[in-house]
Amino acid sequence: MHQKQKKIYFISDAHLGSRYHKEPIEVEKKLVRWMDSIKEDAQALFILGDIFDFWFEYKHVVPKGHIRFLGKLAELADKGIDIHLFIGNHDMWMFDYLEKEIGATIYRDTVILDLLGKRFFLAHGDEVDFRKRSFRLLRAVFRNKVCQRMYAAVHPYWTFPVATGWSFSGRKRGLKKVEDLKYQGESNEYLVLFAKEYLKSHPDINFFIFGHRHIMLDLMLSRTARLIIAGDWLQYFSFVVWDGEHLFLDQFEVE
């Protein structure tokens, strides 16, 4: 009798700690319940960025909070589940804390992986966002090691309130742009356009999975390739599952 194939799970954009959440602790608890629900059949968990609304690791200090999530993440790792973390545009200052503590693999760019017999292109999504020059410039500044050291030299008492306030105001501005919250169509959705162009030179990719856009999308790009945008844990509480035969986008505890 063959052992049952374990599954690979993907989530993105929980933005833990965001003041956008009306009840942030309840959202964290819900995420932990989902992690509990997958721990018996999960082979790996891929977190595709922005799991935290803001995160900055100093040499000897990490942000307070998120204790339920971090504890559950450690539990999954201790059970032998591979933890893969992508930095997003909100938690890009993730360095080696979780790598050393629980053995997580940290990705700072796009990656192509073979998972249970299929080839995946995985990314948060901001890495291939070339729409606005200002966004690309800001991203480059934030990822610059000199700028990171300068930021780290300032006491958290000053840096954390500024950063979290900026993140919250940016989220509110984004939510007011209703058109940005909707699928833009194949001819306008930049992640779809990127994937289609990428397929021309890399036809061996079977699945593209992104976060970042805060929409749920499952789209056939060709006879052999699909694209999924994984939604978020702000409004959809969504996740992606791959079992070696079927890939699907689902939601957790939705009414």
GUPA-933486 format. One line per 8 residues: their letters; for each residue x, y, z of N, C-alpha, C, CB. Coordinates in nm, 2 decimals, padded with zeros to 4 digits. Atoms other than C-alpha are relative to their C-alpha. Glycine has a CB too. Example, Ala and Ser with C-alpha at 12.3 -4.5 7.8 and 13.67 -1.06 7.14 Angstrom:
REM GUPA-933486
AS = 00.09/-00.12/00.00/01.23/-00.45/00.78/00.09/00.12/00.00/-00.10/00.00/00.12; -00.09/-00.11/00.00/01.37/-00.11/00.71/-00.08/00.11/00.08/00.04/00.05/-00.14
END
This chain:
REM GUPA-933486
MHQKQKKI = 00.09/-00.12/00.00/00.00/00.00/00.00/00.09/00.12/00.00/-00.10/00.00/00.12; -00.08/-00.11/00.01/00.15/00.33/-00.11/-00.04/00.11/00.11/-00.01/00.06/-00.14; 00.02/-00.11/-00.10/00.20/00.61/00.15/-00.07/00.12/-00.07/00.13/00.04/00.07; 00.08/-00.11/00.06/-00.04/00.90/00.08/00.10/00.12/-00.02/-00.11/00.04/00.09; -00.09/-00.11/00.03/00.14/01.19/-00.09/-00.04/00.12/00.09/-00.01/00.04/-00.15; 00.03/-00.12/-00.08/00.17/01.49/00.14/-00.01/00.12/-00.09/00.11/00.02/00.10; 00.04/-00.12/00.08/00.06/01.83/00.03/00.09/00.12/00.03/-00.14/00.04/00.03; -00.08/-00.12/-00.01/00.23/02.16/-00.03/-00.10/00.12/00.01/00.10/00.02/-00.11
YFISDAHL = 00.09/-00.11/-00.02/00.05/02.48/00.09/00.07/00.13/-00.02/-00.06/-00.01/00.15; -00.05/-00.13/00.03/00.09/02.84/-00.01/-00.10/00.10/00.06/00.02/00.02/-00.15; 00.08/-00.11/-00.04/-00.04/03.16/00.16/00.08/00.13/-00.02/-00.04/-00.01/00.15; -00.07/-00.13/00.02/00.03/03.53/00.12/-00.08/00.11/00.07/00.02/00.03/-00.15; 00.07/-00.12/-00.04/-00.05/03.87/00.26/-00.09/-00.01/00.12/-00.07/00.06/-00.12; 00.08/-00.01/-00.12/-00.17/03.82/00.61/00.01/00.13/00.07/00.05/-00.11/00.10; -00.02/-00.14/-00.06/-00.03/04.16/00.72/-00.03/00.00/00.15/-00.09/00.10/-00.07; 00.02/00.01/-00.14/-00.02/04.05/01.08/00.05/00.13/00.07/00.07/-00.12/00.06
GSRYHKEP = -00.03/-00.12/-00.07/-00.01/04.35/01.31/-00.05/00.13/-00.06/00.15/00.01/00.00; 00.05/-00.12/00.06/-00.18/04.58/01.07/-00.12/00.06/00.07/-00.04/-00.03/-00.15; 00.11/-00.07/-00.07/-00.41/04.84/01.22/-00.13/-00.01/-00.09/00.03/00.14/00.03; 00.12/00.01/00.08/-00.64/04.77/00.92/-00.09/-00.11/00.05/00.05/-00.04/-00.15; 00.08/00.10/-00.06/-00.75/04.45/01.10/-00.08/00.06/00.12/00.09/-00.12/00.05; 00.08/-00.05/-00.11/-01.04/04.54/01.33/00.04/-00.08/00.13/-00.15/-00.01/-00.03; -00.04/00.08/-00.12/-00.94/04.25/01.56/00.12/-00.08/-00.04/-00.12/-00.09/00.04; -00.12/00.06/00.05/-00.58/04.17/01.48/00.03/-00.13/00.07/00.12/00.09/00.02
IEVEKKLV = -00.03/00.13/-00.07/-00.55/03.90/01.75/-00.09/-00.11/-00.05/-00.02/00.02/00.15; 00.09/00.10/00.06/-00.85/03.72/01.61/00.04/-00.05/-00.14/-00.15/00.05/-00.01; -00.06/00.04/00.13/-00.70/03.72/01.26/00.12/-00.09/00.02/00.04/00.13/-00.08; -00.12/00.08/-00.03/-00.38/03.58/01.40/-00.05/-00.14/00.05/00.09/00.06/00.10; 00.05/00.13/-00.05/-00.58/03.31/01.59/-00.06/-00.08/-00.12/-00.10/00.02/00.11; 00.06/00.07/00.11/-00.77/03.22/01.27/00.11/-00.06/-00.09/-00.08/00.10/-00.09; -00.11/00.05/00.08/-00.44/03.19/01.08/00.07/-00.12/00.07/00.11/00.11/-00.02; -00.05/00.11/-00.08/-00.31/02.96/01.36/-00.09/-00.12/-00.01/00.03/00.04/00.14
RWMDSIKE = 00.09/00.11/00.02/-00.62/02.75/01.33/00.02/-00.07/-00.13/-00.15/00.04/00.02; -00.02/00.05/00.14/-00.56/02.71/00.96/00.13/-00.08/00.00/00.01/00.11/-00.10; -00.12/00.07/-00.01/-00.20/02.61/01.03/-00.01/-00.13/00.08/00.11/00.09/00.07; 00.03/00.13/-00.07/-00.33/02.35/01.28/-00.06/-00.10/-00.09/-00.08/00.03/00.12; 00.08/00.08/00.09/-00.56/02.22/01.01/00.09/-00.07/-00.10/-00.11/00.07/-00.06; -00.09/00.06/00.11/-00.27/02.14/00.77/00.11/-00.08/00.05/00.05/00.12/-00.09; -00.12/00.05/-00.05/-00.01/02.01/01.00/00.02/-00.15/-00.01/00.02/00.04/00.15; -00.01/00.15/00.01/-00.09/01.64/00.96/00.02/-00.04/-00.14/-00.13/-00.06/00.05
DAQALFIL = -00.02/00.05/00.14/-00.08/01.63/00.58/00.10/00.10/-00.08/-00.13/-00.01/-00.07; -00.08/-00.09/00.07/00.16/01.92/00.50/00.15/-00.05/-00.01/00.00/00.14/00.07; -00.14/00.03/00.02/00.50/01.85/00.35/00.08/00.13/00.00/00.02/-00.07/-00.14; -00.07/-00.13/00.00/00.59/02.22/00.31/-00.10/00.11/00.00/00.09/00.01/-00.13; 00.09/-00.12/00.00/00.44/02.56/00.37/00.08/00.12/-00.06/-00.04/00.04/00.14; -00.06/-00.11/00.06/00.53/02.85/00.14/-00.08/00.13/00.03/00.01/-00.02/-00.16; 00.07/-00.13/-00.03/00.45/03.20/00.27/00.06/00.10/-00.09/00.03/00.04/00.15; -00.05/-00.08/00.12/00.47/03.43/-00.03/00.00/00.15/00.03/-00.09/-00.03/-00.12
GDIFDFWF = -00.02/-00.14/-00.02/00.54/03.76/00.14/-00.11/00.07/00.08/00.03/00.07/-00.12; 00.09/-00.09/-00.08/00.38/04.03/00.36/-00.08/-00.08/00.10/-00.10/00.07/-00.09; 00.07/00.07/-00.11/00.30/03.78/00.64/-00.01/00.10/00.11/00.08/-00.13/00.04; 00.00/-00.11/-00.10/00.38/04.08/00.86/-00.03/00.13/-00.07/00.13/00.01/00.09; 00.03/-00.13/00.06/00.25/04.43/00.80/00.13/00.09/00.01/-00.12/00.07/00.07; -00.13/-00.07/-00.01/00.59/04.56/00.92/00.09/-00.09/00.08/-00.01/00.14/00.06; -00.10/00.08/-00.07/00.90/04.37/01.03/00.14/00.05/-00.03/-00.01/-00.15/-00.05; -00.14/-00.04/00.01/01.25/04.48/01.10/00.08/-00.07/00.10/00.02/00.15/00.01
EYKHVVPK = -00.08/00.07/-00.09/01.52/04.26/01.25/00.13/00.08/00.03/00.04/-00.14/-00.05; -00.13/-00.06/-00.04/01.79/04.44/01.45/00.09/-00.12/00.04/-00.03/00.10/00.13; -00.10/00.10/-00.03/02.10/04.25/01.55/-00.05/-00.09/00.11/00.14/00.05/00.03; 00.04/00.07/-00.12/01.96/04.15/01.89/-00.15/00.01/00.03/00.08/00.03/00.12; 00.14/-00.03/-00.03/01.59/04.26/01.86/-00.09/-00.03/-00.12/-00.01/00.15/00.04; 00.11/00.01/00.11/01.28/04.16/01.66/-00.12/00.06/00.05/-00.02/-00.15/-00.03; 00.12/-00.07/-00.04/00.94/04.32/01.67/-00.08/-00.09/00.10/-00.09/00.03/-00.12; 00.08/00.07/-00.09/00.71/04.22/01.96/-00.13/-00.04/-00.07/-00.03/00.08/00.13
GHIRFLGK = 00.13/00.04/00.06/00.38/04.05/01.89/00.01/-00.13/-00.08/-00.06/00.11/-00.08; 00.00/00.12/00.09/00.28/03.76/01.66/00.04/-00.12/00.07/00.09/00.03/-00.12; -00.05/00.12/-00.07/00.36/03.51/01.93/-00.07/-00.13/-00.03/-00.01/00.03/00.15; 00.08/00.12/00.04/00.08/03.27/01.84/00.05/-00.05/-00.13/-00.15/00.02/00.00; -00.05/00.05/00.13/00.19/03.26/01.48/00.14/-00.05/00.00/-00.01/00.12/-00.10; -00.14/00.04/-00.01/00.56/03.24/01.55/00.01/-00.14/00.07/00.08/00.10/00.06; 00.00/00.13/-00.07/00.50/02.96/01.80/-00.05/-00.12/-00.09/-00.08/00.01/00.12; 00.06/00.11/00.09/00.28/02.76/01.55/00.10/-00.03/-00.11/-00.13/00.04/-00.05
LAELADKG = -00.10/00.02/00.10/00.54/02.82/01.28/00.12/-00.09/00.05/00.06/00.13/-00.05; -00.11/00.08/-00.05/00.81/02.67/01.50/-00.05/-00.14/00.02/00.04/00.06/00.14; 00.05/00.13/-00.01/00.58/02.38/01.58/-00.01/-00.08/-00.13/-00.14/00.00/00.06; 00.00/00.07/00.14/00.53/02.30/01.21/00.14/-00.04/-00.04/-00.06/00.09/-00.10; -00.14/00.03/00.03/00.90/02.32/01.16/00.06/-00.12/00.08/00.09/00.12/00.02; -00.05/00.11/-00.08/00.97/02.09/01.45/-00.07/-00.14/-00.04/-00.04/00.03/00.15; 00.07/00.12/00.05/00.72/01.84/01.30/00.07/-00.05/-00.14/-00.15/00.02/-00.02; -00.07/00.04/00.12/00.95/01.83/00.99/-00.06/00.06/-00.13/-00.01/-00.15/-00.01
IDIHLFIG = 00.06/-00.07/00.11/00.74/02.05/00.77/00.09/00.11/-00.05/-00.14/00.07/00.03; -00.09/-00.10/00.06/00.96/02.27/00.54/-00.07/00.13/00.00/00.05/-00.04/-00.14; 00.05/-00.14/00.00/00.90/02.64/00.60/00.08/00.09/-00.10/00.00/00.06/00.14; -00.07/-00.08/00.10/00.97/02.87/00.30/-00.07/00.14/00.01/-00.02/-00.06/-00.14; 00.05/-00.14/-00.02/00.93/03.25/00.35/00.06/00.09/-00.10/00.04/00.05/00.14; -00.04/-00.10/00.10/00.94/03.51/00.08/-00.02/00.14/00.07/-00.09/-00.01/-00.13; 00.02/-00.13/-00.05/01.00/03.87/00.18/-00.09/00.07/-00.10/00.14/00.07/00.02; 00.09/-00.08/00.08/00.73/04.11/00.06/00.04/00.14/00.01/-00.15/-00.02/00.05
NHDMWMFD = -00.03/-00.14/00.00/00.72/04.48/00.02/-00.03/00.06/00.14/-00.07/00.08/-00.11; 00.02/-00.05/-00.13/00.60/04.52/00.38/00.09/-00.06/00.11/-00.15/-00.03/00.04; -00.09/00.07/-00.10/00.83/04.27/00.56/00.14/-00.03/-00.07/-00.06/-00.12/00.05; -00.12/00.03/00.07/01.14/04.30/00.34/00.13/00.00/00.09/00.02/00.10/-00.11; -00.12/-00.01/-00.09/01.37/04.36/00.64/00.00/-00.13/00.09/-00.01/00.12/00.09; -00.01/00.13/-00.06/01.35/03.99/00.73/00.14/-00.06/-00.04/-00.12/-00.10/-00.04; -00.14/00.04/00.02/01.71/03.87/00.77/00.02/-00.15/00.03/00.10/00.09/00.07; -00.03/00.14/-00.02/01.82/03.55/00.94/-00.06/-00.05/00.13/00.15/-00.01/00.01
YLEKEIGA = 00.06/00.05/-00.12/01.61/03.53/01.26/-00.07/-00.13/-00.01/-00.09/00.11/00.06; 00.08/00.12/00.02/01.36/03.27/01.14/00.08/-00.11/-00.06/-00.12/00.03/-00.08; -00.09/00.10/00.06/01.63/03.10/00.94/00.08/-00.07/00.11/00.10/00.07/-00.10; -00.07/00.06/-00.11/01.83/03.04/01.26/-00.08/-00.06/00.10/00.09/00.11/00.06; 00.09/00.06/-00.10/01.54/02.98/01.49/-00.07/-00.13/-00.03/-00.10/00.11/00.04; 00.08/00.12/00.03/01.34/02.73/01.30/00.04/-00.07/-00.13/-00.15/00.04/-00.02; -00.05/00.07/00.12/01.54/02.65/00.99/-00.08/00.04/-00.13/00.00/-00.14/00.01; 00.07/-00.05/00.11/01.32/02.85/00.75/00.09/00.03/-00.12/-00.10/00.11/00.03
TIYRDTVI = -00.07/-00.05/00.12/01.43/02.91/00.39/-00.05/00.13/-00.03/-00.01/-00.10/-00.11; 00.04/-00.13/00.03/01.42/03.28/00.31/00.03/00.03/-00.14/00.07/00.10/00.10; -00.02/-00.03/00.14/01.38/03.40/-00.05/-00.02/00.16/-00.01/-00.10/-00.07/-00.09; 00.01/-00.14/00.02/01.45/03.76/-00.15/-00.02/00.04/-00.14/00.14/00.06/00.05; 00.03/-00.03/00.14/01.37/03.73/-00.51/-00.09/-00.12/-00.05/00.13/00.01/-00.09; 00.08/00.11/00.06/01.16/03.51/-00.75/00.08/-00.13/00.00/-00.04/00.04/-00.14; -00.07/00.13/00.00/01.24/03.14/-00.75/-00.08/-00.10/-00.09/00.02/-00.05/00.14; 00.06/00.11/00.08/01.17/02.84/-00.98/00.04/-00.13/00.08/00.05/00.00/-00.15
LDLLGKRF = -00.02/00.12/-00.08/01.13/02.51/-00.79/-00.08/-00.11/-00.07/-00.04/00.02/00.14; 00.07/00.12/00.04/01.03/02.16/-00.89/-00.07/-00.06/00.13/00.09/-00.11/-00.07; 00.07/00.04/-00.11/00.76/02.05/-00.65/-00.10/-00.11/-00.04/-00.08/00.12/00.07; 00.08/00.12/00.02/00.60/01.70/-00.66/-00.03/-00.02/-00.15/-00.14/00.02/00.07; 00.01/00.04/00.14/00.67/01.66/-01.03/-00.03/00.11/-00.10/-00.09/-00.10/-00.02; 00.03/-00.12/00.08/00.58/02.01/-01.16/00.09/00.12/00.03/-00.15/00.04/00.02; -00.09/-00.12/-00.02/00.77/02.33/-01.21/-00.08/00.12/00.03/00.09/00.02/-00.13; 00.07/-00.11/-00.05/00.66/02.63/-01.02/00.09/00.13/-00.01/-00.04/-00.02/00.15
FLAHGDEV = -00.06/-00.13/-00.02/00.75/03.00/-01.05/-00.07/00.07/00.11/-00.01/00.09/-00.14; 00.06/-00.06/-00.12/00.70/03.16/-00.71/00.06/00.13/00.03/00.03/-00.10/00.12; -00.04/-00.14/-00.03/00.72/03.52/-00.60/-00.10/00.07/00.08/00.04/00.08/-00.12; 00.10/-00.08/-00.06/00.56/03.77/-00.38/-00.09/00.07/-00.11/00.06/00.11/00.10; 00.06/-00.07/00.11/00.48/03.98/-00.69/00.05/00.14/-00.02/-00.15/00.01/00.03; -00.06/-00.13/00.02/00.64/04.31/-00.63/00.13/00.00/-00.07/00.02/00.07/00.14; -00.12/00.01/00.07/00.96/04.18/-00.78/-00.01/00.02/-00.15/00.06/-00.13/00.03; 00.02/-00.01/00.14/00.81/04.19/-01.12/-00.10/00.11/-00.04/-00.05/-00.13/-00.06
DFRKRSFR = 00.09/-00.12/00.02/00.60/04.51/-01.08/00.08/00.11/-00.05/-00.07/00.04/00.14; -00.08/-00.10/00.07/00.75/04.75/-01.33/-00.09/00.12/-00.04/00.08/-00.05/-00.11; 00.10/-00.10/00.05/00.45/04.98/-01.36/00.04/00.14/00.04/-00.14/-00.03/00.06; -00.03/-00.14/-00.05/00.56/05.28/-01.14/00.15/00.01/00.03/-00.08/00.03/00.12; -00.14/-00.02/-00.03/00.92/05.41/-01.14/00.02/00.04/00.15/00.05/00.11/-00.09; -00.02/-00.04/-00.14/00.86/05.56/-00.79/00.00/-00.12/00.09/-00.12/00.10/00.04; 00.00/00.12/-00.08/00.77/05.22/-00.65/00.13/-00.08/-00.01/-00.12/-00.09/-00.05; -00.13/00.07/00.02/01.08/05.06/-00.80/00.11/00.07/00.07/00.03/-00.01/-00.15
LLRAVFRN = -00.11/-00.08/-00.07/01.30/05.34/-00.66/-00.01/-00.02/00.15/-00.01/00.15/-00.04; 00.02/00.02/-00.15/01.15/05.31/-00.31/00.04/-00.14/00.04/-00.15/00.03/00.03; -00.04/00.14/-00.03/01.19/04.93/-00.32/00.15/-00.02/00.00/-00.06/-00.09/-00.11; -00.15/00.01/00.00/01.56/04.97/-00.42/00.06/00.06/00.12/00.05/00.06/-00.13; -00.05/-00.06/-00.12/01.62/05.21/-00.14/-00.02/-00.09/00.13/-00.07/00.14/00.02; 00.03/00.08/-00.12/01.45/04.99/00.12/00.09/-00.13/00.00/-00.15/-00.04/00.00; -00.08/00.12/00.01/01.65/04.69/00.00/00.16/00.02/00.00/-00.03/-00.08/-00.12; -00.14/-00.04/00.00/01.98/04.88/00.00/00.06/-00.03/00.14/00.02/00.14/-00.04
KVCQRMYA = -00.06/00.04/-00.13/02.22/04.74/00.27/00.04/00.12/00.08/00.11/-00.09/-00.02; -00.04/-00.12/-00.07/02.36/05.09/00.35/-00.12/00.06/00.07/00.07/00.09/-00.09; 00.12/-00.06/-00.06/02.01/05.23/00.40/-00.06/-00.09/00.12/-00.11/00.01/-00.11; 00.04/00.08/-00.10/01.92/04.93/00.61/00.08/00.02/00.13/00.00/-00.15/-00.04; -00.09/-00.02/-00.12/02.22/04.98/00.84/-00.03/00.14/00.06/00.15/00.00/-00.04; 00.03/-00.13/-00.05/02.13/05.35/00.87/-00.13/00.00/00.08/-00.01/00.11/-00.11; 00.13/00.02/-00.07/01.77/05.26/00.97/00.02/-00.07/00.13/-00.10/-00.07/-00.09; -00.03/00.08/-00.12/01.90/05.01/01.22/00.07/00.08/00.11/00.08/-00.13/-00.04
AVHPYWTF = -00.07/-00.08/-00.10/02.11/05.27/01.39/-00.10/00.09/00.08/00.10/00.09/-00.07; 00.10/-00.08/-00.07/01.79/05.46/01.49/-00.08/-00.09/00.10/-00.09/00.07/-00.10; 00.07/00.08/-00.10/01.62/05.35/01.81/-00.14/-00.04/-00.05/-00.01/00.07/00.13; 00.13/00.04/00.04/01.30/05.14/01.75/-00.11/00.09/00.05/-00.02/-00.14/00.05; 00.10/-00.09/-00.06/01.11/05.39/01.97/-00.05/00.10/-00.10/00.06/00.07/00.12; 00.03/-00.10/00.11/01.12/05.63/01.67/-00.04/-00.07/-00.13/00.12/00.09/-00.02; 00.02/00.05/00.13/01.13/05.40/01.37/-00.13/-00.08/-00.01/00.12/-00.09/-00.03; 00.11/00.09/00.01/00.85/05.15/01.45/-00.13/00.08/-00.02/-00.01/-00.09/00.12
PVATGWSF = 00.12/-00.07/00.01/00.57/05.41/01.50/-00.01/00.06/-00.14/-00.02/00.11/00.10; 00.00/-00.06/00.14/00.67/05.59/01.17/-00.03/-00.11/-00.10/00.13/00.07/-00.03; 00.01/00.11/00.11/00.69/05.26/00.97/-00.14/-00.05/00.01/00.10/-00.11/00.03; 00.13/00.06/00.00/00.36/05.12/01.10/-00.11/00.10/-00.04/-00.03/-00.05/00.14; 00.09/-00.11/00.05/00.18/05.45/01.05/00.00/00.02/-00.14/00.03/00.13/00.07; -00.01/-00.02/00.15/00.30/05.48/00.70/-00.06/-00.12/-00.07/00.15/00.00/-00.04; 00.06/00.12/00.05/00.20/05.12/00.63/-00.15/00.01/00.00/00.05/-00.13/00.07; 00.14/-00.01/-00.02/-00.15/05.18/00.76/-00.06/00.10/-00.09/-00.04/00.03/00.15
SGRKRGLK = 00.05/-00.10/00.09/-00.20/05.50/00.57/00.01/-00.04/-00.15/00.08/00.14/00.02; -00.01/00.05/00.14/-00.08/05.34/00.25/-00.10/-00.10/-00.03/00.14/-00.07/-00.02; 00.10/00.10/00.02/-00.32/05.05/00.30/-00.14/00.07/-00.02/-00.01/-00.10/00.12; 00.13/-00.07/00.01/-00.61/05.30/00.35/-00.01/00.07/-00.14/-00.02/00.10/00.11; 00.00/-00.07/00.13/-00.51/05.49/00.03/-00.03/-00.11/-00.11/00.13/00.07/-00.03; 00.02/00.11/00.10/-00.50/05.16/-00.16/-00.14/-00.05/00.00/00.09/-00.11/00.03; 00.14/00.05/00.00/-00.84/05.05/-00.04/-00.10/00.10/-00.06/-00.04/-00.03/00.15; 00.09/-00.10/00.06/-00.99/05.38/-00.16/00.00/-00.01/-00.15/00.04/00.14/00.04
KVEDLKYQ = -00.01/00.02/00.14/-00.88/05.29/-00.51/-00.07/-00.13/-00.04/00.15/00.00/-00.05; 00.08/00.12/00.01/-01.16/05.04/-00.57/00.05/-00.08/-00.13/-00.14/00.04/-00.01; -00.04/00.07/00.13/-01.04/04.97/-00.93/00.12/-00.09/00.02/00.02/00.10/-00.11; -00.12/00.07/-00.02/-00.71/04.85/-00.80/-00.02/-00.13/00.07/00.10/00.08/00.07; 00.03/00.12/-00.08/-00.88/04.59/-00.58/-00.06/-00.11/-00.09/-00.09/00.03/00.11; 00.07/00.10/00.09/-01.04/04.41/-00.88/00.10/-00.05/-00.11/-00.12/00.07/-00.07; -00.07/00.06/00.11/-00.90/04.18/-01.15/00.00/00.10/-00.12/-00.05/-00.14/-00.03; -00.01/-00.09/00.11/-00.78/04.40/-01.43/-00.02/-00.06/-00.14/00.13/00.07/00.00
GESNEYLV = 00.01/00.06/00.13/-00.83/04.15/-01.71/00.13/-00.05/-00.05/-00.07/00.09/-00.10; -00.13/00.06/00.06/-00.57/03.95/-01.91/00.09/00.10/-00.07/-00.03/-00.11/-00.09; -00.08/-00.10/00.07/-00.46/04.25/-02.11/00.05/00.11/00.09/-00.09/00.06/-00.11; -00.04/-00.11/-00.08/-00.41/04.48/-01.81/00.06/-00.05/00.14/-00.11/00.08/00.03; -00.05/00.05/-00.13/-00.32/04.26/-01.50/00.15/-00.03/-00.02/-00.08/-00.13/00.05; -00.15/00.01/00.03/00.06/04.30/-01.48/00.06/-00.13/00.03/00.07/00.11/00.08; -00.05/00.13/-00.03/00.12/03.97/-01.32/-00.03/-00.10/-00.11/-00.05/-00.05/00.14; 00.03/00.09/00.11/-00.06/03.79/-01.60/00.09/00.04/-00.12/-00.15/00.02/-00.04
LFAKEYLK = -00.08/-00.04/00.11/00.13/04.00/-01.86/00.14/-00.05/00.02/00.00/00.15/-00.01; -00.14/00.05/-00.03/00.46/03.91/-01.69/00.01/-00.15/-00.03/00.04/00.03/00.14; -00.01/00.14/00.02/00.38/03.54/-01.68/-00.01/-00.05/-00.14/-00.12/-00.07/00.08; 00.01/00.04/00.14/00.27/03.52/-02.04/00.13/00.03/-00.08/-00.12/00.08/-00.07; -00.13/-00.04/00.06/00.59/03.70/-02.15/00.11/-00.10/00.04/00.04/00.14/00.03; -00.10/00.09/-00.05/00.80/03.48/-01.93/-00.01/-00.14/-00.06/-00.01/-00.01/00.16; 00.03/00.13/00.06/00.64/03.16/-02.07/00.06/-00.01/-00.14/-00.14/-00.03/-00.01; -00.06/00.01/00.14/00.78/03.25/-02.42/00.14/-00.05/00.00/00.00/00.14/-00.06
SHPDINFF = -00.14/00.05/-00.01/01.13/03.18/-02.30/00.02/-00.11/00.10/00.09/00.12/00.03; -00.01/00.11/-00.10/01.05/02.93/-02.02/-00.13/-00.08/-00.01/00.02/00.06/00.14; 00.13/00.07/00.02/00.77/02.71/-02.16/-00.01/-00.12/00.09/-00.01/-00.05/-00.14; 00.01/00.12/-00.09/00.85/02.44/-01.90/-00.07/00.04/00.14/00.14/-00.05/00.03; 00.07/-00.04/-00.12/00.68/02.64/-01.62/-00.14/-00.05/00.00/00.01/00.16/00.02; 00.14/00.05/-00.01/00.36/02.47/-01.51/-00.09/00.09/00.08/00.00/-00.14/00.06; 00.08/-00.08/-00.08/00.24/02.70/-01.24/00.07/00.13/00.05/-00.05/-00.08/00.13; -00.04/-00.13/-00.05/00.29/03.07/-01.15/-00.09/00.02/00.13/00.00/00.12/-00.10
IFGHRHIM = 00.08/-00.04/-00.12/00.19/03.16/-00.79/00.05/00.13/00.06/00.00/-00.12/00.11; -00.03/-00.13/-00.05/00.19/03.52/-00.67/-00.09/00.03/00.12/00.00/00.10/-00.11; 00.08/-00.07/-00.09/00.07/03.72/-00.38/-00.01/00.15/-00.04/00.05/-00.01/00.15; -00.02/-00.14/00.03/00.09/04.10/-00.35/-00.13/00.08/-00.05/00.11/00.02/-00.10; 00.11/-00.07/00.06/-00.23/04.19/-00.55/-00.12/00.00/00.08/-00.02/-00.06/-00.14; 00.12/00.00/-00.09/-00.48/04.10/-00.28/-00.13/-00.04/-00.08/-00.02/00.13/00.07; 00.12/00.05/00.07/-00.71/03.93/-00.53/00.02/-00.15/-00.01/-00.01/00.06/-00.15; -00.01/00.15/00.02/-00.80/03.56/-00.58/-00.02/-00.02/-00.15/-00.11/-00.07/00.08
LDLMLSRT = 00.01/00.02/00.15/-00.73/03.45/-00.94/00.06/-00.13/-00.03/00.07/00.11/-00.08; -00.05/00.13/00.05/-00.69/03.11/-01.10/-00.03/00.00/-00.16/-00.08/-00.12/00.06; 00.01/-00.03/00.15/-00.62/03.15/-01.48/00.09/-00.10/-00.08/00.04/00.14/-00.03; -00.08/00.08/00.09/-00.51/02.91/-01.75/00.07/00.09/-00.10/-00.09/-00.10/-00.08; -00.08/-00.08/00.10/-00.23/03.07/-01.95/00.02/-00.07/-00.13/00.13/00.04/00.07; -00.02/00.08/00.12/-00.18/02.79/-02.19/-00.05/-00.14/00.03/00.15/00.00/-00.04; 00.04/00.14/-00.02/-00.25/02.42/-02.23/00.07/-00.06/00.12/00.02/-00.08/-00.13; -00.08/00.06/-00.11/00.02/02.34/-01.97/00.04/00.09/00.11/00.12/-00.06/-00.07
ARLIIAGD = -00.04/-00.09/-00.10/00.05/02.65/-01.76/-00.12/00.08/00.06/00.10/00.10/-00.06; 00.11/-00.08/-00.08/-00.17/02.82/-01.49/00.07/00.10/00.08/-00.08/-00.10/00.08; -00.04/-00.10/-00.09/-00.14/03.13/-01.29/-00.10/00.01/00.12/00.02/00.14/-00.07; 00.09/-00.02/-00.11/-00.28/03.17/-00.94/00.06/00.12/00.08/00.00/-00.12/00.09; -00.03/-00.10/-00.10/-00.28/03.49/-00.73/-00.08/-00.03/00.13/-00.05/00.14/-00.06; 00.05/00.08/-00.11/-00.33/03.37/-00.38/-00.09/00.08/00.10/00.12/-00.04/00.08; 00.09/-00.07/-00.09/-00.56/03.64/-00.23/00.07/00.06/00.12/-00.11/-00.09/00.05; -00.06/-00.05/-00.12/-00.49/03.75/00.13/-00.07/-00.05/00.12/00.00/00.16/-00.01
WLQYFSFV = 00.07/00.03/-00.12/-00.58/03.72/00.49/-00.05/00.13/00.06/00.10/-00.07/00.10; 00.07/-00.12/-00.04/-00.73/04.07/00.51/-00.15/-00.01/-00.02/00.06/00.12/-00.07; 00.14/00.01/00.04/-01.05/03.98/00.34/-00.05/-00.14/-00.05/-00.04/00.10/-00.10; 00.04/00.13/00.07/-01.04/03.64/00.17/00.04/-00.12/00.09/00.07/-00.01/-00.13; -00.05/00.12/-00.08/-00.85/03.41/00.42/00.02/-00.12/-00.09/-00.10/-00.03/00.12; -00.02/00.10/00.11/-00.73/03.22/00.12/00.13/-00.07/00.00/-00.02/00.07/-00.13; -00.12/00.08/00.01/-00.47/02.96/00.05/00.00/-00.09/-00.13/00.02/-00.09/00.12; -00.01/00.08/00.12/-00.34/02.74/-00.23/00.06/-00.14/00.05/00.09/00.06/-00.11
VWDGEHLF = -00.04/00.13/-00.04/-00.29/02.36/-00.21/00.05/-00.07/-00.13/-00.11/-00.08/00.07; -00.05/00.09/00.11/-00.08/02.13/-00.44/00.02/-00.14/00.06/00.13/00.06/-00.06; -00.02/00.14/-00.06/-00.10/01.75/-00.38/00.07/-00.09/-00.10/-00.13/-00.05/00.03; -00.07/00.08/00.10/00.10/01.64/-00.69/-00.09/-00.03/-00.12/00.05/-00.13/00.07; 00.09/00.02/00.11/-00.21/01.60/-00.90/-00.09/00.12/-00.03/-00.09/-00.13/00.02; 00.09/-00.11/00.01/-00.44/01.89/-00.83/00.05/00.12/00.08/-00.14/-00.04/00.06; -00.03/-00.13/-00.06/-00.37/02.26/-00.76/-00.13/00.08/00.01/00.11/00.07/-00.08; 00.12/-00.07/-00.01/-00.65/02.46/-00.62/00.01/00.11/00.10/-00.12/-00.09/00.04
LDQFEVE = 00.01/-00.11/-00.09/-00.73/02.79/-00.45/-00.12/-00.01/00.09/00.00/00.14/-00.08; 00.11/00.02/-00.09/-00.95/02.78/-00.14/00.00/00.10/00.11/00.01/-00.15/00.07; 00.02/-00.10/-00.11/-01.07/02.98/00.16/-00.02/-00.08/00.13/-00.11/00.10/-00.03; 00.01/00.07/-00.13/-01.07/02.90/00.53/-00.10/00.08/00.09/00.14/00.00/00.07; 00.10/-00.05/-00.09/-01.36/02.95/00.77/-00.07/00.13/-00.05/00.07/00.04/00.13; 00.08/-00.11/00.05/-01.56/03.18/00.54/-00.14/-00.03/00.02/00.04/00.03/-00.15; 00.14/00.02/-00.02/-01.92/03.23/00.61/-00.08/00.01/-00.13/-00.06/00.11/00.10
END
